[in-house]
Amino acid sequence: MNLLEHVLYWLTFSFLIVLSGLILVRKVQRILPFFALYAWLLLTGTIVLYLVYGHFGFNSSPSYYSYWGSILANASARSLAIVELCRYGLRAYQGIWSLIWRVLTALSIYFLAHAIVDAWGQPDRFAIYGMTLDRDLAFASIVILTVLLLFRNYYGIALEPMQKAISLGICIVCAVDVIGNTILRNLFTGYLFSWLSSSQKALWPTLEPQVHLVRDVWSTVHLFSFMFSIGIWCFALRKPLPAPTESPVLLPAGVYRDLSPAINIRLATFNDRMVELLKP
């Protein structure tokens, strides 16, 4: 790590401590327990990695498995926090939520299978699996949160400031992770640079300083974006949380039955337009 990375690392660690304290003070764990778990896991993972790196060395086997294990644990906790945000945002609409959780379950199974297939036969399968799964889950997280926010905005259903801040912070982290993991995965598998092949190994001594420079720059970008996201969460929790809003009053079931044919017609029209646009 260079000096800037050290400064950002300790700033991020300080922000995580503040965030964990605010979560306890504001009792966020009662409303969004999985987000609280995600924040505490980030802090715990940072401490564990620091101790492992200091004891075993940065390039040791325990450090390697600790790092990628923390990546998978953080991605899993973040995914649960996103599911929780969807559940919280759609808690008054059981029919819609019943569809959403089935879609999320199917996506989870697909991404797990895709990561296994993608890592199969690679020289460093554990790292490839971790990067691929983290990248896919991050990309899905951006799509899911964007759809959730657009859906609630379209139907005039306000989302609380804290949930909006959490969604924005997670989207920033996920966007950076998608870019970074895609680049790293291509580097590991040798798809990005042809000089990683055995026939081009002689070029490595010349290119190594440039690669390390790019790695340092990207690590700085990642730490800054991560710290920025944590800052957004801390800012949202600076004040006591407002009282939970009451569930919206729904119209009688007969009204929805009358509106269903009109909604189906609109969906069919939209489908026909998409078919026309997607024709070669």
Secondary structure, DSSP 8 states (H G I E B T S, - for coil): --HHHHHHHHHHHHHHHHHHHHHHHHTGGGT-HHHHHHHHHHHHHHHHHHHHHHHH-TTSHHHHHHHHHHHHHHHHHHHHHHHHHHHHHTTT-HHHHHHHHHHHHHHHHHHHHHHHHHHTT-TTHHHHHHHHHHHHHHHHHHHHHHHHHHHHHHTT----HHHHHHHHHHHHHHHHHHHHHHHHHHHHHTSS-GGGSGGGGGGHHHHHHHHHHHHHHHHHHHHHHHHHHHHHHHHHTSS-------------HHHHHHHHHHHHHHHHHHHHHHHHHT--
